[in-house]
Amino acid sequence: MVTGSDAGIRVFSEKLPLIPRAMEYAGMGMVPGGTYKNREFREAMVDMGPGIDPLLRDIMYDPQTSGGLLICVAGDSAAELVSALHEKGIGQAAIIGEVLEKPAARIIVE
């Protein structure tokens, strides 16, 4: 979403909805090899906060969860969209971050 953009993104790691037991499985080393390739490919544009659990970091780079899972809308529409998604049975819909004017083309994970 930020590649080639004048905007950046802040991700609130504690707000990320996770597949049940994902952390447990990551802790057992059940992490696809593509995770490490994804991290190598994109880590230069990602600023991981110092308190981010390494298992959660692995989950965020997991190729099985890449693509098609994020929707970006105007901030004043986000809560309404999440509510509508919940009403349609998508219970894990959540506001997990925000678009930033700066730093451009960067992802900040807090």
trRosetta pair geometry for C-beta under 8 A, 3 or more apart (Angstrom, degrees):
i j d omega theta_ij theta_ji phi_ij phi_ji
1 5 7.1 -5 140 -22 55 154
1 9 6.3 60 87 -45 122 143
1 70 6.7 -73 -47 97 140 142
1 72 6.4 130 -149 -40 140 142
2 5 4.7 -105 -156 42 48 127
2 7 6.3 -117 -123 90 87 72
2 8 5.8 41 -132 -124 141 42
2 9 5.6 -127 -54 -6 126 103
2 45 7.1 173 89 165 122 130
2 104 7.7 164 -174 175 104 49
2 105 4.9 145 149 -134 99 41
2 106 6.6 -106 153 32 155 21
2 107 6.1 -171 17 -57 147 84
3 45 7.6 -14 -86 -147 77 172
3 105 6.4 64 -115 -141 28 99
4 105 6.9 97 -8 -101 15 118
5 8 7.8 167 96 -65 113 36
5 104 6.6 -159 103 -166 66 83
5 105 5.6 152 57 -80 72 71
6 101 7.8 -18 135 -161 89 61
6 104 5.0 -51 -159 -124 40 120
6 105 7.8 -20 -96 -35 15 81
7 99 5.2 -3 171 -175 138 103
7 100 6.3 145 -172 73 79 49
7 101 6.4 -61 -119 -118 76 28
7 104 6.4 18 -13 -124 8 65
7 105 7.9 96 70 -50 37 43
8 99 7.4 141 79 -165 41 56
8 100 4.3 -27 71 67 92 107
8 101 7.6 -2 25 82 87 18
8 102 6.3 28 7 167 122 17
8 103 4.9 66 -54 71 151 54
8 104 5.9 -129 -47 -103 90 13
8 105 6.6 -43 -88 33 77 18
8 106 4.3 -10 -126 59 123 78
8 107 6.8 -167 -170 -75 84 32
8 108 6.6 51 152 -8 124 98
9 97 5.6 44 176 146 95 140
9 98 7.3 167 -153 85 62 36
9 99 5.9 -38 -100 -107 70 52
9 100 6.5 -174 -85 13 15 91
9 106 7.7 -158 35 97 60 51
9 107 5.0 -8 66 -117 99 74
9 108 7.1 -169 96 29 50 70
10 97 5.3 180 92 -159 55 94
10 98 5.3 -1 54 54 101 82
10 100 5.6 80 -22 -38 97 121
10 107 8.0 157 -91 -165 24 52
10 108 4.7 -22 -110 71 71 106
10 109 7.9 161 -162 -86 52 25
10 110 6.4 7 -173 -2 99 114
11 16 7.3 31 172 -64 109 108
11 60 7.9 116 125 -137 159 136
11 96 6.0 1 -151 142 79 93
11 97 4.2 -45 -103 -83 48 132
11 107 6.4 17 -10 -178 113 97
11 108 7.0 177 21 87 70 50
11 109 4.7 -18 65 -109 108 71
11 110 7.1 170 81 23 54 68
12 15 4.2 45 96 11 110 118
12 16 7.6 -175 93 -33 62 73
12 96 5.8 -150 51 -172 85 50
12 97 5.7 -176 2 -83 75 60
12 110 6.0 -26 -113 68 52 97
13 16 5.8 -32 -160 -4 44 116
13 49 7.2 -126 -6 35 133 122
13 52 5.6 -179 -79 -117 169 96
13 56 6.0 78 -172 147 121 144
13 60 7.8 -63 -121 -65 97 137
13 109 5.5 66 -59 178 106 95
13 110 6.3 -151 1 86 94 40
15 94 5.5 -171 170 145 95 130
15 95 6.7 -49 174 91 148 57
15 96 4.6 -178 106 -120 111 63
15 97 7.6 -177 69 -44 132 58
16 56 7.5 132 57 -162 143 111
16 60 7.3 -79 -123 -89 166 96
16 94 7.7 173 -121 78 18 137
16 96 5.5 69 -86 -140 59 129
17 92 3.8 130 175 -172 162 106
17 93 7.8 -22 -14 -39 151 9
17 94 5.4 147 -34 8 107 130
17 96 7.7 -102 -1 -76 76 125
18 22 4.5 -126 174 39 109 135
18 23 6.6 35 154 -31 161 90
18 59 6.6 -2 -126 169 113 155
19 22 4.5 101 64 -55 84 115
19 65 7.9 -143 -19 -83 117 124
21 24 4.5 -51 -163 41 74 122
21 25 5.8 73 138 -23 88 98
22 25 6.0 -58 -148 39 30 107
22 26 6.2 30 155 -18 65 108
22 59 5.5 77 152 -120 123 134
23 26 5.6 -54 -144 39 31 112
23 27 6.2 36 153 -23 63 107
23 53 7.6 11 -135 117 116 148
23 55 5.3 81 -147 130 76 135
23 56 7.0 -12 -104 -71 101 73
23 59 7.2 -52 -82 -45 61 144
24 27 5.7 -58 -154 34 28 115
24 28 6.8 21 150 -15 62 105
25 28 5.6 -57 -152 37 36 109
25 30 4.2 -64 175 63 91 127
26 29 7.7 64 -180 -62 34 12
26 30 6.6 -93 -81 62 29 72
26 31 5.6 58 -132 -71 74 101
26 55 4.2 126 112 -162 127 96
26 56 7.9 140 88 -60 165 30
26 58 5.2 152 -154 82 125 128
26 59 5.7 -75 -68 -58 151 95
27 55 5.5 -15 -66 -108 74 144
31 35 4.9 -57 168 22 102 157
31 36 7.9 92 128 -36 118 87
31 58 5.0 -55 -124 174 141 132
31 62 6.9 -116 -150 -100 81 97
32 35 5.3 126 71 -22 71 94
32 62 6.3 96 34 -151 106 81
32 63 5.9 -92 92 38 138 99
32 64 6.2 128 -4 -28 146 104
33 36 6.2 -51 -171 29 51 106
33 37 7.0 45 140 -12 73 106
34 37 5.2 -56 -149 41 48 113
34 38 6.0 53 151 -24 75 101
34 62 7.7 74 88 -165 94 44
34 63 3.6 -28 117 -5 134 142
34 64 8.0 127 68 -32 128 67
35 38 5.8 -56 -153 34 28 112
35 39 6.5 26 152 -18 64 106
35 58 5.5 30 175 -165 144 80
35 61 4.9 97 -164 105 74 98
35 62 5.0 -18 -97 -99 104 51
35 63 6.4 -124 -66 -9 51 81
36 39 5.6 -49 -146 35 34 112
36 40 6.4 36 154 -19 65 104
36 61 7.7 84 -71 124 22 137
37 40 5.7 -52 -146 37 32 111
37 41 6.2 32 154 -21 64 109
37 63 7.7 9 64 -53 103 128
38 41 5.7 -60 -148 37 29 112
38 42 6.2 -17 169 17 66 113
38 61 4.3 164 95 -177 118 91
38 62 7.5 -101 39 -17 153 3
38 63 5.6 -178 -45 -67 132 85
38 66 6.9 -150 -117 -71 144 139
39 42 6.8 -82 -139 54 22 81
39 43 5.0 35 175 -52 69 113
39 57 7.8 59 -109 154 127 98
39 58 8.0 -45 -56 -113 135 54
39 61 4.4 2 -63 -143 85 163
40 43 6.5 -24 -108 6 17 113
42 45 5.7 -63 -170 43 71 103
42 46 6.0 56 137 -19 91 115
42 61 7.4 -177 57 -121 117 101
43 46 5.5 -71 -140 44 41 107
45 105 6.3 -78 -144 147 119 82
45 106 5.9 -152 -175 -118 72 51
45 107 6.1 63 128 14 87 91
46 106 7.6 150 -96 -169 26 67
46 107 4.6 -23 -110 72 75 106
46 108 7.9 166 -160 -84 55 24
46 109 6.4 17 -175 -9 101 112
47 106 6.3 22 -7 176 108 114
47 107 7.1 -179 25 90 68 52
47 108 4.8 -13 64 -113 110 68
47 109 6.9 -179 87 23 55 69
48 52 4.9 -94 -178 33 101 147
48 57 6.1 20 -132 -111 147 119
48 109 5.0 -12 -117 60 57 117
49 52 5.1 117 64 -32 80 98
49 108 7.7 66 -51 175 87 78
49 109 5.8 -121 -1 102 86 68
49 110 4.7 84 -46 -125 143 44
52 56 5.9 -121 -179 79 84 116
52 57 5.4 94 133 -62 118 99
52 109 5.9 38 -83 120 148 117
53 56 4.2 84 67 6 96 106
53 57 6.9 -159 93 -10 50 82
54 57 5.2 -47 -147 32 37 119
54 58 6.6 41 153 -20 65 99
55 58 5.7 -49 -154 32 34 112
55 59 6.6 35 148 -18 64 104
56 59 5.4 -51 -149 36 37 114
56 60 6.4 40 151 -23 67 103
57 60 5.8 -54 -151 33 31 112
57 61 6.8 14 155 -5 63 107
57 109 8.0 129 -106 107 80 159
58 61 6.1 -69 -152 45 32 100
58 62 6.6 59 146 -57 65 89
59 62 5.3 -23 -153 -15 38 123
59 65 7.3 28 174 20 72 148
60 109 7.1 28 -155 -116 172 153
62 65 5.0 55 85 19 104 102
62 66 7.4 -157 99 -34 54 84
63 66 5.1 -36 -148 1 48 124
65 69 6.4 -10 177 -20 80 160
66 69 7.9 -141 -175 7 13 116
70 96 7.9 -99 -117 55 97 123
71 81 7.1 -137 107 156 137 148
72 99 6.6 70 -156 -54 120 121
73 77 4.6 -94 147 86 122 116
73 78 5.6 163 76 -81 106 66
73 81 5.6 123 28 -24 162 156
74 77 4.7 74 66 11 87 109
74 78 7.4 -135 93 -35 43 80
75 78 5.7 -32 -151 -8 37 119
75 98 6.8 27 -98 -134 112 103
75 99 8.0 -127 -55 34 97 93
77 80 5.6 -68 -164 47 54 112
77 81 5.8 55 144 -27 84 108
78 81 5.8 -59 -149 35 29 110
78 82 6.4 27 157 -17 66 106
78 95 5.1 69 159 -100 129 120
79 82 5.8 -52 -147 36 32 111
79 83 6.3 35 153 -20 64 106
79 95 7.1 -32 -77 -42 61 136
80 83 5.7 -54 -150 36 31 114
80 84 6.4 30 153 -19 65 105
81 84 5.7 -55 -148 36 32 110
81 85 6.3 31 153 -18 66 105
81 93 7.7 -128 128 169 80 135
82 85 5.7 -55 -148 37 31 111
82 86 6.4 35 152 -21 65 104
82 93 5.0 177 -140 127 71 109
82 94 6.4 60 -132 -111 128 23
82 95 6.0 -73 -55 -38 144 85
83 86 5.7 -52 -150 34 31 113
83 87 6.5 33 152 -19 63 104
84 87 5.6 -52 -151 35 33 114
84 88 6.6 25 152 -12 64 108
85 88 5.7 -61 -150 42 34 107
85 90 4.2 -58 171 67 94 121
85 93 3.7 71 104 -30 141 170
86 89 7.8 100 -179 -28 30 9
86 90 6.5 -91 -80 70 31 66
86 91 6.1 65 -131 -109 75 47
86 93 6.0 -126 -55 51 70 116
90 93 4.7 62 119 -32 106 112
100 103 7.2 22 107 26 128 42
100 108 7.4 25 1 19 151 122
103 106 4.1 23 90 20 107 140
103 108 7.7 109 34 -46 101 113
